[in-house]
């Protein structure tokens, strides 16, 4: 009696082990628990700009982004100007991902014949799941050279008078699949200002966000507030509203804004059009990416 | 005279206990195989564009006793040649935030034809269920089980249709994504240790 009951217990415990290992799916679930690496949040914005200003996104390492940006003239003169299409500011840009955290870019804009170069560095990256990094933080530094002829050629003009510098911190969070918000405090430095009373360092606070309408279309909003005393008189805050349209091969941005310029210095500190007077204009940007360097962990 | 049966009984108990203990240790170790580094590759071939992606972190269990087999992977772990492809794959097609995993669960239908203790390549058929993008579908996979130097390797090649898994492809890119996607599976198993 004793022996058989002992044997029975032993067998029972053995079959228990088998029963446990029987359901492979449960076992697999348990085995993969905790091994899932913490993922960085991806696609906070669709592209490297919210509308005019930089977003937290970089182009990926080894990827070249060719950007064609247009800001047309204001709508005011109606069909005479083909609602502004006759007067366009254009920037052509080549932007490249050096590293997963670092991108650089070079552009030429028709606005005062400006050449700009920038670098954007990811400092913090938002992570998925509990206990992960809640926000992304990047630094943007850009330098601009205005190459248009000096308007007072008779005086002693120096090259340094052509230079402008922008520093921005980009702080963003993707709240969910649809909503991402960003704050972009920044400083734009002018080496030479038009009037003696104008500040050389102009401070601004940008705020922007997106609402994803469908998987391929998002609505973007952006506002750059210039701090009083740190701005030139009669300039306006830059406002923009637009759509990102992801066509598969490229990103198409179409928007309405009051700023004529495309570079940081131009749209943050040189916007003259008043939204209250309806001085708005149409703009668009086409971004086409080319993979120059295949990621290492592919293959 | 009285001592003998007790000894006999004890011997019996000892033998059976050690046998059962042996079963405890040996049985799961021998019959369960596992890998965390299975490779799943897929190819989409069209005249306009070829797309290729690889995931080297698929986990899988194979039960040698009953031929049951499971695979599971994180969709986000697929790597592409182009970063934009990877983003579109996750964001627009697979919706990997909503459906983070893809699974397969099946059973080798001709298990008796495979001799796991003898080297060789054994063609087999696996009947099972595949779950992609939250959609479950019954599928029969022709596979090969290779036994080599005491190791078991499973390989399979099959086709899936994105349309079957509720993955919509907009008209604009229809010519760039194949209707039939070829999938290659390669799993090198190790004995499963708890």
HADDOCK unambig.tbl for C-alpha pairs under 7 A between the chains (distance, minus, plus):
assign (segid A and resid 3 and name CA) (segid B and resid 13 and name CA) 6.99 0.50 0.50
assign (segid A and resid 10 and name CA) (segid B and resid 20 and name CA) 6.87 0.50 0.50
assign (segid A and resid 14 and name CA) (segid B and resid 24 and name CA) 6.12 0.50 0.50
assign (segid A and resid 24 and name CA) (segid B and resid 61 and name CA) 6.61 0.50 0.50
assign (segid A and resid 24 and name CA) (segid B and resid 70 and name CA) 6.44 0.50 0.50
assign (segid A and resid 25 and name CA) (segid B and resid 70 and name CA) 6.45 0.50 0.50
assign (segid A and resid 28 and name CA) (segid B and resid 60 and name CA) 6.98 0.50 0.50
assign (segid A and resid 28 and name CA) (segid B and resid 61 and name CA) 6.93 0.50 0.50
assign (segid A and resid 60 and name CA) (segid B and resid 83 and name CA) 6.33 0.50 0.50
assign (segid A and resid 215 and name CA) (segid B and resid 92 and name CA) 5.79 0.50 0.50
assign (segid A and resid 248 and name CA) (segid B and resid 173 and name CA) 6.66 0.50 0.50
assign (segid A and resid 291 and name CA) (segid B and resid 82 and name CA) 5.88 0.50 0.50
assign (segid A and resid 294 and name CA) (segid B and resid 81 and name CA) 5.44 0.50 0.50
assign (segid A and resid 294 and name CA) (segid B and resid 82 and name CA) 6.93 0.50 0.50
assign (segid A and resid 295 and name CA) (segid B and resid 81 and name CA) 6.42 0.50 0.50
assign (segid A and resid 297 and name CA) (segid B and resid 79 and name CA) 6.98 0.50 0.50
assign (segid A and resid 298 and name CA) (segid B and resid 54 and name CA) 6.74 0.50 0.50
assign (segid A and resid 298 and name CA) (segid B and resid 79 and name CA) 5.48 0.50 0.50
assign (segid A and resid 298 and name CA) (segid B and resid 80 and name CA) 6.07 0.50 0.50
assign (segid A and resid 298 and name CA) (segid B and resid 81 and name CA) 6.27 0.50 0.50
assign (segid A and resid 299 and name CA) (segid B and resid 54 and name CA) 6.61 0.50 0.50
